[in-house]
Amino acid sequence: MKVAATYSIKGGVGKTTSAVNLAHEAARAGVRVLLWDIDPQGAATYFFRVKPRLRGGTKSMVRHPDGLDRHIHSTDVAGVDLVPADFSLRHLDLHLDHVDKPRRRLAELLAPLDSVFDLAIIDCPPSISLASESVFGATDALIVPVLPATLSARTIEQLVRFLQERPRPPQLLPHFAMVDRRKKLHRDLVETLPARRPEFLKAAIPNASAVERMGVERAPVGAFAPRSAAAEAFAELWREIATRLWSP
């Protein structure tokens, strides 16, 4: 099983949008997907119409010997299962701090599911914390949405420096999100930043009404607007990520 996380130091950049739509695109390609929502806001849980409740709360999830299996729910999207979030996840750092090897705990929770799923996607809250470090220890890749704005792009540099301190850092897979090509700044950054950071993926997610409608439809874009520019961009993004994850 490959493990990826949608992650950013900065909030409001489209992490959950990426997680939900990538899970949908991966399932359409025949991949067995587990989406694990560890953001206390539970937006991914909401989009997939699952009740925002962890049995026994985050403490039980982190410390229970059976790991995640008892928390997995099916969704309306064939091929996608979900571990939902609830507000108890605001204490995830505290509960990790009370287990052995907290930076490996999320990897340990996922390990029993290795033969059940082909891909796990962890939807993360914005932070650099003990939980973030446990995510880094569990993942093969960090999928990082980046707004085409100077300060958002700066967070990539910060994340690169932080990951360089780790002995086995995950792949960094940044991509642009909320792009409005009518704006010169957006066009310039989409063109120039990947020249400085070659790990940038080519797919860029547009600032589109179809993405905004996800909250109303409570579904991935490809499920209700499959021919939209946004759905096509997410499909392209998935193909690039799949190539990076499963490349020899």
N, C-alpha and C positions, 0 to 999 in steps of 0.2 A: 504494500500500500504506500502510495506517495502521500506526503502531507505538505500542504501549502497554507499560508495564512495571509489574509488581507489585513494589512497593517500600515499604520502611519503614526509618526509622532504627533502630527497635527490632526485635529478633528475637522469634520465637515468636508472631507475631500472625496467621499464616495466609496469608502471601504465596504460598507454593507451592500451598496448597489452592485459593486463588483462581485462580492461573494455570492449573492443570490443569483445573478445572471450567469456567472461562471459555473455554478452548480447546475443550473438548468442546461447550459450548453454542453457541459461534460456528460450529463445524463442522456441528452439527445444523441451523443456520440457512442452510447453504449457503456459508459463508465459507471460503475456503482459508487455513488457519492454519499459521504457523510458530511453534513454541514454542522459544525459545532459553534454555537453562538456563545461567546464568553463576554459579550458587552452587556453590562447591566441594563442598558436601555432596551435591549431585546428587539431591535428593528428587524433583523433577519427572521426571528421567531414570528413576529407580526406578519411579515410579508408571506410567510408560508402557512399562515392561519393555524398555528399550533399554540396551545395554551401556554402562557409564560410561567411555567412552574417546574422547578427541580424537586424531585422527591427527596425530602430531608434537607433541601437547601444545598448551598455550595460546600458546606462542611462535610456533609455526607458524600457528595460527589468526589471530593478530593481525598477523603480518608477511607472510603469503602473499598474493600478488597476486590469486589467484582467490577470495579472501574466504571465505564460508561454504559455498559450494556443495558442496565435497568432504566436509563434515562432516554433511550433512543425512541423517537416517534417517527411514524411514516408521514409523508406530506402528500399534497395534491399532485405533485410532480413525480411521475413515474421514474424510479431510479434514484431519487433523492430522499434520504432520511435525515433527521434533524435531532441534535441535542439542544433543547431550548435553553434560553436564558431566563433568569428572573432577577429581581433586585438584590437578592442575597449575594450576587456576584460582585457587588461593590466591596465585599470583604475577601475576595479571592487571594489577594496578597497575604492577608493575615493567616488564612488557613494553609496556604503553601508554606508559610514560615514555620509551621508546626509539624511538618513532615520531613523525613530524611530525604536528602538530595532534592530540594524543592525545584531546582532548575531542570530536573529530569522528570518531574512528576507528571506533566502533561503527556510526555512521550510514553511513560509507563501506563497511563490510562488508555492510550490509544493502542498499545501493543497487542492486546487480546483480539482486536478487531482487524488485524492485518490480513487475514484470509477472507474476511466478510466484505470488505470494501476495497475498491481500487484507488480511491482518492478521498482524503479527508481535507476539508477546507475549514480553517478556524477563522471566524470573524472576530477581530480583536477591538477592544476599546483603544482610543488614542492615549498613549502613555509610554514612558520608559520606566519599568517597574520590575519587581520580582516576577510577576505574571508574564510580562513581556519576555524576560530572559528565559522563562520556562517554555514559552512559545518558540523562541529561537532554538532551544535545545530539542524541540520536537519536530521541526519542519525541515523539509528539503528546500523550500523556496518561500520568500516573502514577496507577495504581490502588493506593490505600493502605488496607489493612485496619487497622482501629482497634479495639482491645479496649475494652469499656465500663468503663474504669478511669481514674482521674484521671491517672496518670503516662503511660499510653498516649496519652490525648487530648492531653497536653502536647506530644507529639512532632509533632503536626500544626502547632502554633504555630511550633515550631522549623523545620520544613520550609518553611512559608510564608515565614518571614523569609529563609531561605537562597535560595529560588527568586526572591524579589524582587530579588536582586542580579544575576540573569541578564537579558540583554537580551530574549530570547524564551523565556520559561519554558514548559514543557508545561502542559496542563490538569492541575489537581489533582482527582482523583476519589476521595475517601475514602469508605469504607463501614464499618459496624460488622461485626465478626466475633466468633464464640464468645459470642453473646448468650444469657443465661439470664433470661428474663422473669419468673421466680419471684423474682429478686433485685431489691430496690428500687433499689439503686445502678445496676444495668444499665438498668432502666426509666427512671430519671431522666435518665441520660446520653444514652440514645437519643432522649429527647424534647427535652432542653435544648441539647445541643451543636450540632445542626444549625441551631438558631435563631441561634447565634453564627457558625457557619460554613456559609453557604447552599450551598456547593459539595458538601456531603454528599449522597450518593445515598440514596434511600429504602430500598432493599433492605438487609436486615440478615440475616447468616448465623447461624443458631442454633447453639448448643452442642449438637450432636446426635450420637447414636451412629453414624449413617450416615457422618458425616465422619470419625470415628475409624476406621471400618472400611476407609477407603481404603488404609491401609497393608497390610491383610490381602488385600483384593481386588486391589490394585495397578491401580486403575481410577478414573475420575471417578465421583462419586456418581450422576450421572444414568445411568450405564451399568449399575449393579447395583441401584440403589434409585430408579427414576425417579419414583415417586409419593411419595417422602419429602418432608418439609417442607424439608430441606436442598436437595434437587434443585430444588424449586420456587423457593427463595430464590436459588439460583445462576442459574436461568433468568431471574428477574426482574432480577437484577443485570446479566446480559448485555444484556437489552433496554435498560436505562437507559444502559449504557456505549455500546452501539451508537448510540443516539440522540445522545449527546454527541459521539462520534467523527465521525459522518457528517452532523451537522447543518449546514445551509447557513451 
